[in-house]
Amino acid sequence: MNTIVHNEGVRQEGLPHTGRKHFLDRSITTREVIFILALAVCMTPWISAPVALMGGLIIAQFIGHPFLHLNHKATHILLQISVVGLGFGMNIHSALKAGSEGFIFTIASITGTLLIGYVTGKLLKIDSKTSHLISCGTAICGGSAIAAVSPVIKAEEKQLSVALGTVFILNSAALFLFPFVGHLLHLSQNQFGLWSAIAIHDTSSVVGAAGKYGPQALEVATTVKLARALWIIPVTLLTAICFKTGKQKMKIPYFIGLFILAMLAHTYFPMEAAGEVVVRVAKTGLTITLFLIGAGLSRDVLKGVGVKPLMQGVFLWVLISGAALWAVMTLAA
């Protein structure tokens, strides 16, 4: 039988040629090898969440993310699975107490941040959609809130990228700064958990910072932050009214329900050994998530943010961080 030679290999004449390259036919680049090795190192127990994030940032600046097109979906799924896994190490009664303590803080901070964000955006002459996305990301839960609100206001790709870039940059800073400040001011674990849940944008960085501070801080921070994330729903509905966009598709964080079920299972059907394993795996998943987030902050993303949106983001973040810190030190001693 005659054969026909192609660039992708050899096939027999008469057999169908799909034109597809098999995974094993491609060569792996040095950049991919370095990235995979760094990812594997993040799976070890010796790498903390801040170190993983810093490693991702270094790779983004000097090597580049070879699988950038998969990054957003991977971090989204990994974060949700990791948060649900953390629920298997938490008690529902302690979580309810923490959630009730953070309720007043949550209402005040979300309302205040959205109002001040609107005024700041006007003063800095930032387009209304970008300004609103940054305000929502700061007020509720970073990238998740931005992803939920953006289709409602019909945000363009550039506006979405600027808002996400702003909150991810500040998330990275918070992961290093908050534990340092917490220890400097001798915050209790309960105080730090409340403060980080209110003042840090994304759930990944909240859990990373609180987990570094201590187990009680992690429990308080995770519970308050996920309760805070539910405010995506009323804020998204209010956004539709204010921007007069009518009914648009709204993203609801359903994984929070699984997190609650995990806490209920741990509280009423405790399996200590299995629960410890799940929590350990969940923390590893969170470390990997932060590595991937850092690896996604390329030079182009950092340059694309712009000065004015970053100024708005920093101002809102400093304001809410300072106010929340004063509140927890005064009211949650």
MOGI-V659248 format. One record per backbone hydrogen bond with DSSP energy under -0.5 kcal/mol. CO is the residue of the C=O (numbers start at 0). NH is the residue of the N-H. If there is no record, write none. Layout:
[[CO,NH] [CO,NH]]
This chain:
[[1,12] [3,10] [5,8] [8,5] [10,3] [11,14] [15,17] [21,24] [21,25] [22,25] [28,32] [29,33] [30,34] [31,35] [32,36] [33,37] [34,38] [35,39] [36,40] [37,41] [38,42] [39,42] [40,43] [43,46] [45,47] [47,51] [48,52] [49,53] [50,54] [51,55] [52,56] [53,57] [54,58] [55,59] [56,60] [57,61] [58,62] [58,63] [63,65] [64,67] [66,69] [66,70] [67,70] [67,71] [69,73] [70,74] [71,75] [72,76] [73,77] [74,78] [75,79] [76,80] [77,81] [78,82] [79,83] [80,84] [81,85] [82,86] [83,86] [84,87] [85,88] [86,89] [90,94] [91,95] [92,96] [93,97] [94,98] [95,99] [96,100] [97,101] [98,102] [99,102] [99,103] [100,104] [101,105] [102,106] [103,107] [104,108] [105,109] [106,110] [107,111] [108,112] [109,113] [110,114] [111,115] [112,116] [113,117] [114,118] [115,119] [116,120] [117,121] [118,122] [119,123] [120,124] [120,125] [121,124] [126,130] [127,131] [128,132] [129,133] [130,134] [131,135] [132,136] [133,137] [134,138] [135,139] [136,141] [140,143] [141,145] [142,146] [143,147] [144,148] [145,149] [146,150] [148,151] [148,152] [149,154] [155,159] [156,160] [157,161] [158,162] [159,163] [160,164] [161,165] [162,166] [163,167] [164,168] [165,169] [166,170] [167,171] [168,172] [169,173] [170,174] [171,175] [172,175] [172,176] [173,177] [175,179] [176,180] [177,181] [178,182] [179,183] [180,184] [181,186] [182,185] [187,191] [188,192] [189,193] [190,194] [191,195] [192,196] [193,197] [194,198] [195,199] [201,205] [202,206] [203,207] [204,208] [205,209] [206,210] [207,211] [208,212] [209,213] [213,217] [214,218] [215,219] [216,220] [217,221] [218,222] [219,223] [220,224] [221,225] [222,226] [223,227] [224,228] [225,229] [226,229] [227,230] [228,231] [229,232] [230,234] [231,235] [232,236] [233,237] [234,238] [235,239] [236,240] [237,241] [238,242] [239,244] [239,245] [245,247] [249,251] [251,253] [252,255] [253,256] [253,257] [254,258] [255,259] [256,260] [257,261] [258,262] [259,263] [260,264] [261,265] [262,91] [262,266] [263,267] [264,268] [270,274] [271,275] [272,276] [273,277] [274,278] [275,279] [276,280] [277,281] [278,282] [279,283] [280,284] [281,285] [282,286] [283,287] [284,288] [285,289] [286,290] [287,291] [288,292] [289,293] [290,294] [291,295] [293,296] [295,297] [297,301] [298,302] [299,303] [300,304] [301,304] [305,309] [306,310] [307,311] [308,312] [309,313] [310,314] [311,315] [312,316] [313,317] [314,318] [315,319] [316,320] [317,321] [318,322] [319,323] [320,324] [321,325] [322,326] [323,327] [324,328] [325,329] [326,330] [326,331] [327,331]]
